[in-house]
Amino acid sequence: MDFWGTVLVLFRRWYAAVPALVLSLAVAAGVYSTIPTTYISSAVLILTTPVTGGSLPSNPRYPNGLTNPMLNFEQGLNVSASILIAVMATPDMAAELGVAEDGDTSYKVTNGSNNLESLATGPYLFVEGESPSPEGAREIVNRVLSRVRLELANRQRAVRAPQATYITTYEAVPATTPEPQRNRKLRGLAAAVGVGVVAGLCAAFGTESFARARAARRRGPAS
């Protein structure tokens, strides 16, 4: 059936299509109201070396020269960032941070990309927290930042690195103001409206088919 034929059926059987569409819109409104709005906060950490570098001088009388940590990025920092990203992504770590697997609050620690094969692209850690409340989103981000610093110190202590050479972190972007995320609500609304349109079409064409079949029975078999 062409477009205008479809429109004609909808106009002729409006009493079947309109109630189905209205009902679907009511369901869509219900779906939209039941899906919670979540909030996202994010932060960025940069791993840096000490100003005296990553090694101690062999002769204390001649200390290492001072270096700007922001100009001293090395591959070792990238590897350390990769280790921290992998550690923070484990289910055990999430549980220790109080994040349930099927809970409403979640977090992600990445290098700015979802490509797991390119973790060591820089000494950066991008932290993102999502929660049903703005306070919860910011809180989980700050909790993750604190745990990253603790894990970094623990792993350097485990390999017996001199404390003067410990890698440190610089909070390039503190936890941002949580922003509402309504994507899931809008997707649910769009899906419900789409189902409603289909239901309206089915109701109209079903009624049209029934009416034609009844009219044919009334006319009886053709002589």
C-alpha positions, 0 to 999 in steps of 0.5 A: 500500500502506498503512502496516501493509501496508508493515510486514507486508512488512518483517517478512515479508522481514526477511532482505532488508531487514536486510542492506541496512540494515546495509550502508547503516549501515556506508557511513554510518559510513564517510562520516561518518569520511571527511568532515573536521571543520572549525573556524571562528574569527571577528573583528570590525573597526570603522573609526574616524576620528582623534580630531581628525576627518577634516580638518586645521585651516586654521590650525595655531594653532586645531587641530580639537577632539578627538572620541571615534572611537566617536561619530564614525561617518560615511557615509565610514566605511561606504563605506570598509568596503564597499571593503575588503569588495569588495577582500578578496572577490576571487580575486586577494586570496585567492591572495595570502593563500595560500587556494586556490580548491579548498583546505580553508582559506577566509575571508569578510569581510562586514558581517554580512550575505550581502546584497551590495546592503547592504554600506554599512550600517556601518563594520564588517567581520566576518571568518570563517575556516574550516580543518581545524585550529583553528590554521589557522582562527585563523591565516587570520583574523589574516592577513586582519585584517593585510591589511585594515589594510594595504589601508586604509592603501594606499588612503588613501595612494593618494588622498594623504590627510593621514596625521593624518586616516587612518582606523584600525581597532579590533579590537572582537572579536579572533580567537575560539577556533575552534569545530568545525563538523560540519554537513557530516558530519551531512548526509553521515550523514543522506543515507547513512542515508536511502539505506539506508532506501530500499535496505531498502524496495526490497530487501524489496518486490523480494523480496516481488514476486519471491516472489509471481511465483514462487508464481504460476508454481508454481500455473500458469494458473487453470483 
